[in-house]
Amino acid sequence: MHEESRYKSYEFSGILAGHLQDFIAEKRGLGCIYNTEAKQLSRFSRFSLNYTITPDDLPENLVKDWIAKKPTDSDRNQYSRYSLIGQFARYMVRMGCSAYVPGAGDIGKTHRTFIPYIFTHDEIRALFTVFDSVETPLRSGAPRRKYIIPVLFRLLYCCGLRASEAVSLKGEDVDLEKGVLTIRDSKFGKTRYVPMSAQITARCAEYNKTRLVGIGEDDWFFAAPDGGRYDVRSVYCIFRDSLWKAGISHGGRGNGPRVHDFRHTFAVHCLQRWVSGGEDLTTALPRLSAYMGHHDFSATEQYLRLTSEVYPEIAALMSERYGYIIPEIEGVPDEKD
């Protein structure tokens, strides 16, 4: 992917524009794509126009007003502003500027760490029974849904892919001879290789015989009828409908289950199987971290706690063998992994 299409540009206003652009450049230089964050910081630069500030100062009143909760805010949106402006403030301090670094007390106790929904094995079986029976309605705008959905969701659960990674696969990224997926420019700007089981490779090979080829400029593995890639929003709508058909309740907006919980479930089920089978997790965890494309090892360690909570029958065994690497957490940061 070309750099100009990989990184999006936004306009910055006000006296802090230069600092904001330099901060984003530093993040991108470290391998982060940082498009969502750049867009939010562009909004912050316009917000700052209402304040009297000096070139090398990020004042407390500006920071607090920016992260203050709006009437329509979710906890997640507020925390996103708080986290990002905190990173920018610490950057300014490193650059020798004066900046107010917000603390947890500045957003109260509204933010909570997200607790992923871990599907049981029975729920996974029920969901895939639904996915495998997807039918295409007459006059549907997605006539190939019944071929795509069973394979796409298997990549989410059996390979732990993010939904955005699955729909971004191109034909050249799916090596059916070696059984390996190439995940390009993922969340943290990394490219990684994801081996598939023989069973999943066979599923992909069968689907490959039916997929659209030569439609549009890009050879998307999961191509939409117009030649574009399959849309993540469409995947989510199908997922919500499938939850209902499988008899799995949804907790409402922000509470899950979510499509991303297939990825969490993949990790927990792997750990459950490894612990039950006597695998050495001190060597298995680094492999899982690399396989899932985690930004750092701490994201993978959090699944140890989740596994012990979801499967209490192996909790004592995990504590005895690996208690020294099980973190004390309430959940995992939403969408950080």
KEDREN-374576 format. One record per residue (C-alpha): x, y, z. Coordinates in steps of 0.001 Angstrom, whole numbers, padded with zeros to 6 digits, always signed. Layout:
XYZ;...
END
This chain:
+000000+000000+000000;+001345+003441-000939;+002161+005805+001927;-000174+008519+000601;-003156+006175+000732;-002112+004635+004031;-001930+007896+005979;-004806+010373+005891;-004197+014114+006072;-006266+016569+008105;-006202+020325+008504;-004925+021811+011753;-005762+025259+013062;-004512+027537+015784;-001286+028086+017621;-000845+024385+018552;-001057+023148+014941;+002695+022630+014575;+003009+020663+017817;+000028+018487+016887;+001436+017679+013455;+004876+016900+014885;+003284+014603+017492;+001390+012699+014785;+004548+012464+012664;+006418+010967+015621;+003716+008336+016160;+003711+007427+012478;+007471+007248+012513;+007139+004565+015199;+004894+002502+012908;+001426+003653+014016;-001011+004556+011234;-002762+007045+013538;-005565+008127+011181;-008394+008089+013729;-006249+009897+016254;-005162+012515+013694;-008796+013238+012871;-009620+013718+016550;-006610+015988+017084;-007700+018061+014076;-011012+018642+015871;-009105+019540+019031;-007100+022156+017115;-010332+023853+016042;-011691+023581+019592;-008583+025382+020901;-009333+028471+018780;-011766+029614+021477;-008959+029890+024046;-006151+032358+024619;-002959+030312+024726;+000732+030779+024044;+002732+028781+021453;+004393+026386+023897;+001612+025897+026425;-001269+023438+026809;-003295+025009+029621;-005347+023161+032203;-008669+024853+031360;-008377+023883+027676;-007577+020256+028492;-010358+019907+031068;-012952+021518+028817;-011947+019240+025942;-012294+016030+027959;-015436+017133+029839;-018329+014777+029191;-020885+015989+026651;-024623+015223+027021;-024469+012703+024157;-021079+011211+025123;-020517+007553+025827;-017904+006637+028440;-015768+005245+025627;-015811+008485+023615;-014877+010574+026635;-012081+008202+027583;-010766+008316+024015;-010385+012108+024213;-008818+011873+027676;-006314+009214+026622;-005242+010946+023415;-004872+014446+024863;-002881+012907+027724;-000445+011406+025222;-000134+014748+023443;+000414+016569+026754;+003218+014188+027735;+004763+014713+024284;+004735+018490+024809;+006422+018081+028193;+009140+015966+026559;+009629+018756+024027;+010284+021216+026854;+006864+022872+026712;+004392+023573+029491;+001399+021227+029413;-001305+020055+031771;-001318+016242+031855;-004809+015035+032835;-005235+012382+035498;-007930+009786+036041;-009682+012152+038446;-010376+014543+035578;-012948+012184+034070;-014353+010845+037322;-015221+007192+037712;-017388+006843+034616;-014887+004890+032540;-014622+001177+033102;-012390-001340+031463;-014318-003316+028881;-015062-006922+029800;-015028-009039+026627;-017781-011557+026009;-016254-015029+025756;-018491-017380+023795;-018928-020868+025200;-018156-023803+022931;-021896-024513+022680;-022561-020908+021628;-019848-021144+018969;-021455-024291+017592;-024882-022612+017586;-023545-019543+015783;-021813-021532+013074;-024955-023564+012525;-026611-020217+011743;-023716-018943+009604;-023675-022173+007580;-027390-021877+006838;-027338-018264+005620;-029589-017859+002613;-029645-015076+000057;-033061-013370-000136;-034614-012793-003531;-033528-009490-005092;-030778-009200-002514;-027987-006694-002975;-025599-009323-001577;-026209-012446-003678;-022968-014145-002531;-023539-013760+001194;-024156-017470+001691;-020675-018257+000327;-018823-015487+002161;-020264-015540+005694;-019350-019127+006715;-015723-018590+005656;-015319-015030+006934;-016541-015831+010449;-014343-018927+010580;-011320-016713+009979;-012430-014484+012860;-012851-017342+015323;-010347-019945+014109;-007534-017502+013232;-008313-014684+015679;-008441-012028+012956;-009880-008582+013467;-012935-008018+011243;-011112-005214+009421;-008249-007610+008659;-010569-010270+007258;-012425-007956+004879;-009103-006396+003765;-007687-009699+002510;-006889-009853-001197;-006537-012954-003317;-002754-012769-003162;-002905-012664+000650;-004467-016141+000904;-001847-018770+000108;-003894-021926-000338;-000846-024098-001057;+000975-023233+002173;-002176-022509+004198;-000982-019054+005276;-002713-015660+005407;-000734-012452+004950;-002210-009667+007082;-000925-006383+005678;-000766-003038+007480;-002888-004164+010415;-003897-002067+013414;-000383-001126+014462;+000974-000800+010929;+002511-004275+010989;+002388-007089+008458;+002210-010615+009864;+001714-014188+008641;-001127-016285+010042;-000968-020068+009437;-004345-021771+008988;-005347-025288+009955;-005807-027816+007167;-009565-027669+007723;-009759-023869+007389;-007432-023929+004375;-009759-026437+002709;-012745-024161+003456;-010961-021209+001877;-009994-023302-001149;-013591-024371-001682;-014785-020783-001378;-012016-019594-003708;-013609-021576-006546;-016699-019393-006328;-015327-015943-005463;-015553-012926-007763;-012333-012323-009693;-011561-009477-012064;-014272-007175-010710;-012880-003716-009926;-009256-002698-009478;-008589-004720-006312;-008782-008483-006068;-010595-008635-002701;-010903-012136-001284;-014341-011217+000073;-015540-009037-002793;-018832-007177-002846;-020937-007336-006048;-019591-003946-007191;-015992-005127-006880;-015349-003327-003604;-014484-005145-000416;-017121-006552+001909;-018158-003903+004419;-017499-004292+008170;-020923-002784+008905;-022575-005518+006855;-020630-008115+008841;-021900-006564+012079;-025547-006550+010913;-025333-010218+009940;-023691-010968+013288;-026485-009287+015278;-029145-011180+013331;-027242-014445+013831;-026989-013868+017592;-030784-013702+017788;-031211-016839+015672;-028680-018690+017825;-030540-017700+021001;-027715-015541+022384;-028794-012326+024097;-027187-008993+023298;-026523-006672+026233;-027199-003462+024326;-024889-000870+022858;-021395-001033+024325;-022035-004264+026238;-021656-006971+023607;-021332-009577+022404;-019489-007865+019557;-017892-009183+016373;-014501-008456+017977;-015350-010937+020750;-014625-013797+018328;-011004-012676+018555;-011089-012618+022357;-012764-016027+022375;-010130-017455+020036;-007382-016449+022481;-009171-017761+025565;-010091-021060+023929;-006463-021505+022808;-005213-020955+026335;-007850-023266+027790;-006769-026024+025401;-003072-025465+026076;-003393-025442+029861;-005593-028537+029827;-003072-030255+027543;-000081-029378+029719;+001535-026898+027285;+004234-024606+028653;+002581-021180+028514;+005868-019358+028983;+006722-020425+025422;+003159-020554+024073;+002208-016975+025035;+004856-015297+022845;+003651-017402+019901;+000050-016370+020542;+001100-012722+020813;+002868-012829+017441;+000032-014798+015831;-002557-012219+016899;-000405-009234+016008;-000469-007711+019478;+001314-004410+019930;+002999-005657+023098;+003063-008766+025269;+000835-007266+027992;-002211-007494+025704;-001721-011272+025468;-001107-011714+029198;-004553-010317+029958;-006120-013381+028383;-004638-015519+031161;-006894-013766+033682;-009911-014076+031388;-009243-017780+030854;-009038-018479+034591;-012306-016574+035143;-014243-018220+032310;-012965-021728+033091;-012730-022012+036901;-011956-025721+036633;-008476-024857+035377;-008028-021693+037454;-006136-023473+040241;-003830-025153+037743;-003096-021829+036034;-002481-020094+039355;-000090-022818+040483;+001919-022845+037268;+001615-019296+035952;+000321-017097+038754;+003404-014903+038478;+002423-013776+034957;-001347-013462+035406;-002096-009729+035635;-004561-008231+038086;-007103-006631+035753;-010837-006058+035484;-010952-006646+031757;-009056-005569+028676;-008919-002069+027213;-011559-001830+024517;-010189-002406+021007;-006578-002057+022079;-005506-005475+020852;
END
